[in-house]
């Protein structure tokens, strides 16, 4: 899945003049297919979809061995759309990640730049959307930030992720607003993971300021006195925990997320419960599915997904997904980024191909 395009590059030592060995890895992912959505604004929709199994992206990873277990690390990653060639975030080249830092073996990694929060790093891989490989299965609006979109990463951030000790790894990060008001745009996050054989678990917490979650994609037109399309939370506090366990040819998972949004003296809570199972009868083919229910702003969205993934090689897969969502409490069905249904129900059926390099 990765291709080393440069190796054995010699860099001058900063103080000692000692040689250091570097590698630069070019990597990427392309994903495209055909989807049918039964109701978008009251009409059925056929479309060429992209980034369903994995987001379309390409980037560079840089590692320079400085000796003594110390390495320089850097990453630049651009998200784009295979079906149009456009950037995932207009006008921003490295819209997914852009950072530089140091990694000390047996201690951890310290990086600075434009970086993803722990909700994406630690909780996302325990969600049905990730394990059953469908972008549309992320929770309504991606309010809990399990997917990496243009508004999710922390700008101007400092991030530390520890090495693994007895199965545990912990992290902390802060994003600065780069203004004279220290609290404006400030984001603070923490996370911890644990892995032991077939068992994996994670928990995260963050306290963020001046965030712009995609409220409008849930079908709401106004929220807390603001237009949903331009809503900004004065404060966004979120937490979550999840786990997965592998039993023979099965992997079961469960996840809970909670987000408190505050603005204009008002407060609302977004909560999601997510669970599912993956069955791998053979190494090159697996069936995965799950369900999630989300409550927010008086409404509830309950969604189901099932999919089949067939591996043509380690780098190329074919997939087919079917998803159904039902909304109650006056809400309209609205799978993430699919468009809002005119009713309480929405169905998506899609098939595609994914390739990574």
SEPA-397347 format. One line per 8 residues: number of its first residue (from 1); their letters; for each residue x, y, z of C-alpha. Coordinates in steps of 0.25 Angstrom, whole numbers. Example, Ala and Ser with C-alpha at 12.3 -4.5 7.8 and 13.67 -1.06 7.14 Angstrom:
% residues 2
1) as) 49,-18,31  55,-4,29 .
This chain:
% residues 357
1) xxxxxxxx) 0,0,0  12,9,1  23,12,-9  37,17,-5  41,27,-15  54,31,-9  63,24,1  77,26,6 .
9) xxxxxxxx) 77,41,5  88,47,12  85,59,21  96,67,28  95,66,43  91,79,50  103,80,60  112,67,58 .
17) xxxxxxxx) 112,66,43  108,51,44  100,45,33  85,42,35  77,33,26  64,38,21  52,32,14  41,39,6 .
25) xxxxxxxx) 28,31,4  18,34,-6  4,28,-3  -10,30,-8  -25,25,-9  -35,25,-20  -49,21,-19  -60,22,-29 .
33) xxxxxxxx) -74,15,-32  -88,17,-35  -99,20,-25  -114,21,-24  -121,29,-14  -136,27,-13  -140,41,-8  -132,54,-8 .
41) xxxxxxxx) -141,66,-7  -153,58,-11  -146,52,-24  -138,39,-26  -123,41,-30  -113,33,-38  -99,38,-36  -84,34,-38 .
49) xxxxxxxx) -79,34,-24  -65,35,-19  -58,33,-6  -68,23,0  -59,11,5  -47,21,8  -46,36,5  -39,40,-8 .
57) xxxxxxxx) -25,45,-4  -10,46,-7  2,50,1  16,49,6  22,43,19  36,46,22  45,39,33  59,43,36 .
65) xxxxxxxx) 67,34,45  75,43,54  81,32,62  79,27,76  65,24,74  61,38,70  55,41,57  49,53,49 .
73) xxxxxxxx) 35,51,44  26,59,35  14,57,27  6,65,16  -7,59,12  -17,65,1  -32,61,0  -38,61,-13 .
81) xxxxxxxx) -50,56,-21  -47,45,-31  -60,48,-39  -56,63,-42  -42,64,-38  -45,76,-29  -39,78,-15  -47,73,-3 .
89) xxxxxxxx) -46,87,3  -45,98,-8  -32,106,-8  -25,97,2  -15,88,-3  -11,80,9  -25,80,15  -25,66,22 .
97) xxxxxxxx) -11,67,30  1,75,29  11,74,41  26,72,45  32,67,58  41,57,65  39,43,69  47,37,81 .
105) xxxxxxxx) 46,22,81  40,17,94  36,31,98  26,36,87  24,46,76  23,61,77  17,68,64  13,82,60 .
113) xxxxxxxx) 4,87,49  -10,84,43  -14,71,50  -26,61,52  -32,60,66  -32,48,74  -47,45,71  -43,42,57 .
121) xxxxxxxx) -30,35,61  -35,26,72  -50,25,71  -52,26,56  -46,12,54  -56,6,64  -68,11,56  -78,4,47 .
129) xxxxxxxx) -74,14,36  -59,10,37  -61,-5,39  -72,-7,29  -65,2,19  -76,12,16  -74,28,17  -89,30,17 .
137) xxxxxxxx) -90,21,30  -83,32,39  -93,38,49  -102,50,44  -94,62,41  -81,56,46  -83,64,58  -75,55,66 .
145) xxxxxxxx) -63,56,57  -60,42,54  -58,45,39  -47,55,34  -54,66,27  -49,80,24  -54,86,37  -49,74,46 .
153) xxxxxxxx) -34,76,48  -28,85,58  -20,97,51  -7,102,58  -7,90,67  3,83,76  1,68,78  8,57,86 .
161) xxxxxxxx) 5,42,85  12,33,94  19,20,91  12,8,95  14,2,109  7,-11,113  -3,-9,102  -6,6,106 .
169) xxxxxxxx) -3,18,98  -8,32,102  -8,46,95  -11,61,97  -12,72,87  -15,87,86  -19,95,75  -17,110,76 .
177) xxxxxxxx) -25,121,70  -13,130,67  -20,142,71  -18,152,83  -30,145,90  -24,132,95  -38,125,96  -43,129,82 .
185) xxxxxxxx) -41,117,73  -34,109,84  -36,94,84  -31,84,94  -32,69,93  -28,56,100  -28,41,97  -24,27,101 .
193) xxxxxxxx) -24,14,94  -22,0,98  -19,-13,90  -16,-27,95  -17,-38,85  -32,-38,79  -37,-27,88  -36,-12,85 .
201) xxxxxxxx) -42,0,92  -41,15,92  -46,27,99  -45,42,96  -49,56,101  -48,69,95  -52,84,98  -52,92,86 .
209) xxxxxxxx) -55,107,83  -61,114,70  -64,101,63  -73,100,50  -79,86,50  -87,82,38  -101,84,44  -108,87,31 .
217) xxxxxxxx) -105,73,26  -115,67,37  -126,74,31  -127,86,41  -129,99,35  -126,107,47  -120,104,60  -118,111,73 .
225) xxxxxxxx) -122,124,67  -113,123,55  -114,118,40  -110,104,40  -101,105,28  -92,115,35  -94,111,50  -82,113,59 .
233) xxxxxxxx) -81,107,73  -75,116,83  -71,103,90  -72,89,86  -69,78,97  -68,64,92  -65,50,98  -66,36,93 .
241) xxxxxxxx) -62,22,96  -62,9,88  -56,-5,87  -55,-17,77  -52,-31,79  -48,-42,69  -54,-56,71  -49,-66,61 .
249) xxxxxxxx) -54,-61,47  -63,-50,54  -60,-36,59  -70,-29,68  -70,-14,71  -77,-4,80  -76,11,81  -82,23,88 .
257) xxxxxxxx) -80,38,85  -86,50,92  -84,64,87  -89,77,95  -91,89,86  -92,103,92  -95,117,86  -103,129,89 .
265) xxxxxxxx) -106,124,103  -112,111,97  -108,97,99  -111,84,91  -105,70,92  -102,60,81  -101,45,85  -99,33,76 .
273) xxxxxxxx) -99,18,80  -92,9,69  -90,-6,68  -87,-16,58  -80,-29,53  -70,-33,42  -70,-47,37  -57,-52,29 .
281) xxxxxxxx) -60,-65,23  -48,-65,15  -36,-55,15  -40,-49,2  -55,-46,4  -62,-41,16  -76,-37,20  -78,-25,30 .
289) xxxxxxxx) -90,-18,35  -95,-10,47  -106,0,53  -105,13,60  -116,22,66  -113,37,68  -121,47,76  -120,62,74 .
297) xxxxxxxx) -128,75,74  -141,67,77  -139,57,66  -134,43,65  -127,36,53  -126,21,53  -118,15,42  -113,1,37 .
305) xxxxxxxx) -103,-3,27  -98,-16,21  -87,-18,11  -78,-28,4  -63,-25,1  -56,-34,-9  -41,-33,-10  -35,-34,-24 .
313) xxxxxxxx) -21,-31,-18  -15,-25,-5  -17,-12,-12  -30,-13,-20  -44,-16,-15  -58,-17,-20  -70,-14,-11  -85,-13,-10 .
321) xxxxxxxx) -93,-6,1  -107,-4,5  -112,6,15  -125,10,21  -128,21,31  -141,25,38  -143,38,46  -153,41,57 .
329) xxxxxxxx) -157,53,65  -160,62,53  -146,60,47  -144,56,32  -134,45,28  -121,50,24  -109,41,22  -96,48,24 .
337) xxxxxxxx) -93,56,11  -104,49,3  -114,60,3  -127,62,12  -139,53,9  -153,59,8  -158,48,17  -153,41,30 .
345) xxxxxxxx) -147,30,21  -135,29,12  -128,17,5  -115,16,-2  -110,5,-11  -96,6,-17  -84,-2,-23  -70,2,-26 .
353) xxxxx) -55,0,-27  -44,4,-17  -29,5,-20  -18,9,-11  -3,11,-13 .
